[in-house]
Amino acid sequence: MTSPAPLSYDERLTAPRTWWLIAVAVGFAMALIVMPYGGLAALGGFAVGTLIACMWVSAQGSARIRVTSGLLVADDARIPLSALGEVHVLEAEEARAWRTYKADMQAHMMMRSYITRAVRIENTDPGDPTPYVYLSTRTPQALADALEAARTL
């Protein structure tokens, strides 16, 4: 039995801590909305509002980027490294440009509004119309280095 290829990069794009505070504030807002129906209703509104808001925040922060010896895994996408070309590290202003007016509608984009930096990876597969892959990441240089290292294996 062969062991799985070791990970050379693994990042979870967790939501900021302030979003969790906002989720609790949504719970308080729900409690205030149902307060005229009594204390028990307010408690239920707080619980349900907080739960739903926390589930949404958790879903927003569940995306992962992983690089193994032959694969780039970005959330649900699994892209062979052989189909990827040059990696461009994008700092905040350039990343914003590629998210907005420079963006190509056919590109595969995994964006998170709370992460300002990104990488843009050219697609070299002639059978795939996707021109590039855009990934929000907190450590773009580390991701670029991991992709280069994984290609040499």
C-alpha positions as CSV (number, residue, x, y, z in Angstrom):
1,M,0.0,0.0,0.0
2,T,1.4,3.4,-1.0
3,S,1.3,6.3,1.3
4,P,-0.3,9.5,0.1
5,A,1.9,12.3,-1.2
6,P,3.0,14.7,1.6
7,L,1.5,18.2,1.6
8,S,3.9,20.9,0.8
9,Y,1.4,23.7,1.4
10,D,-1.9,23.8,3.4
11,E,-3.8,27.0,4.2
12,R,-7.3,27.4,5.5
13,L,-8.8,30.8,4.6
14,T,-10.5,31.4,7.9
15,A,-12.9,34.3,8.4
16,P,-11.6,37.2,10.5
17,R,-12.4,37.2,14.3
18,T,-14.6,40.3,13.9
19,W,-17.0,38.3,11.7
20,W,-17.7,36.1,14.7
21,L,-18.5,39.2,16.8
22,I,-20.9,40.3,14.1
23,A,-22.5,36.9,14.1
24,V,-23.2,37.3,17.8
25,A,-24.6,40.8,17.1
26,V,-27.0,39.3,14.6
27,G,-28.2,37.0,17.4
28,F,-28.8,40.1,19.6
29,A,-30.7,41.8,16.8
30,M,-32.9,38.7,16.4
31,A,-33.5,38.7,20.1
32,L,-34.6,42.4,20.0
33,I,-36.9,41.7,17.0
34,V,-38.8,38.9,18.9
35,M,-38.6,40.6,22.3
36,P,-42.3,41.7,22.2
37,Y,-43.3,38.1,22.3
38,G,-41.5,37.5,25.7
39,G,-38.2,36.5,27.2
40,L,-38.3,32.9,26.0
41,A,-38.9,34.1,22.4
42,A,-36.0,36.5,22.8
43,L,-33.8,33.7,24.0
44,G,-34.8,31.5,21.1
45,G,-34.3,34.4,18.6
46,F,-30.8,35.0,20.0
47,A,-30.0,31.3,19.7
48,V,-31.3,30.8,16.2
49,G,-30.0,34.1,14.9
50,T,-26.5,33.4,16.3
51,L,-26.5,29.8,15.1
52,I,-27.4,30.8,11.5
53,A,-24.9,33.7,11.4
54,C,-22.2,31.5,12.8
55,M,-22.9,28.8,10.2
56,W,-22.6,31.4,7.5
57,V,-19.3,32.7,8.9
58,S,-18.0,29.1,9.2
59,A,-18.9,28.4,5.6
60,Q,-17.1,31.5,4.4
61,G,-14.0,30.5,6.3
62,S,-13.9,26.8,5.3
63,A,-12.0,27.2,2.0
64,R,-8.6,25.5,1.8
65,I,-5.7,25.6,-0.5
66,R,-3.4,22.6,-0.6
67,V,-0.4,21.6,-2.8
68,T,0.7,18.0,-3.0
69,S,3.4,16.5,-5.3
70,G,1.1,16.5,-8.3
71,L,-2.0,18.5,-7.5
72,L,-3.2,22.0,-6.5
73,V,-6.4,21.7,-4.5
74,A,-8.3,24.9,-4.1
75,D,-11.6,24.3,-2.3
76,D,-13.4,21.9,-4.7
77,A,-11.1,22.3,-7.6
78,R,-8.3,19.7,-8.2
79,I,-5.9,21.0,-10.8
80,P,-2.9,18.9,-11.9
81,L,0.4,20.9,-11.6
82,S,1.3,19.9,-15.2
83,A,-1.6,22.1,-16.4
84,L,-0.3,25.2,-14.6
85,G,2.2,27.7,-15.8
86,E,3.8,30.8,-14.4
87,V,2.8,31.9,-10.9
88,H,2.3,35.6,-10.2
89,V,2.4,36.8,-6.6
90,L,-0.1,39.7,-6.3
91,E,0.1,42.2,-3.5
92,A,-2.9,44.1,-2.3
93,E,-3.4,46.7,-5.1
94,E,-2.5,44.3,-8.0
95,A,-4.8,41.6,-6.5
96,R,-7.6,44.1,-6.4
97,A,-7.1,44.9,-10.0
98,W,-7.2,41.2,-11.0
99,R,-10.4,40.8,-8.9
100,T,-12.1,43.8,-10.7
101,Y,-11.3,45.4,-14.0
102,K,-8.5,43.0,-15.1
103,A,-10.6,39.9,-14.3
104,D,-11.4,37.4,-17.1
105,M,-14.9,35.9,-16.9
106,Q,-13.5,32.4,-17.7
107,A,-10.9,32.4,-15.0
108,H,-11.2,30.1,-12.0
109,M,-11.4,32.5,-9.0
110,M,-11.4,31.6,-5.3
111,M,-11.7,35.0,-3.7
112,R,-12.2,36.0,-0.1
113,S,-12.9,39.7,0.5
114,Y,-11.1,39.7,3.8
115,I,-7.8,38.6,2.2
116,T,-6.1,41.3,0.3
117,R,-3.2,39.3,-1.4
118,A,-3.4,36.6,-4.0
119,V,-1.7,34.5,-6.6
120,R,-2.5,34.3,-10.3
121,I,-1.4,31.0,-11.9
122,E,-1.4,30.7,-15.7
123,N,-3.3,27.7,-17.2
124,T,-1.2,26.0,-19.9
125,D,-3.7,23.2,-20.7
126,P,-4.7,23.8,-24.4
127,G,-8.0,21.8,-23.9
128,D,-9.1,24.0,-21.0
129,P,-10.6,27.5,-21.8
130,T,-9.7,28.8,-18.3
131,P,-6.9,31.4,-18.8
132,Y,-5.7,31.5,-15.2
133,V,-6.5,30.5,-11.6
134,Y,-6.8,33.3,-9.1
135,L,-6.5,32.3,-5.4
136,S,-6.8,34.6,-2.4
137,T,-4.1,33.7,0.1
138,R,-2.5,35.3,3.2
139,T,0.9,33.9,2.2
140,P,1.2,34.3,-1.6
141,Q,5.0,33.9,-1.8
142,A,4.9,30.6,0.3
143,L,2.2,29.3,-2.1
144,A,4.2,30.2,-5.1
145,D,7.3,28.5,-3.6
146,A,5.3,25.4,-2.8
147,L,4.0,25.2,-6.3
148,E,7.5,25.5,-7.8
149,A,8.9,22.9,-5.3
150,A,6.1,20.4,-6.0
151,R,6.7,20.7,-9.8
152,T,10.3,19.6,-9.4
153,L,9.4,16.4,-7.5
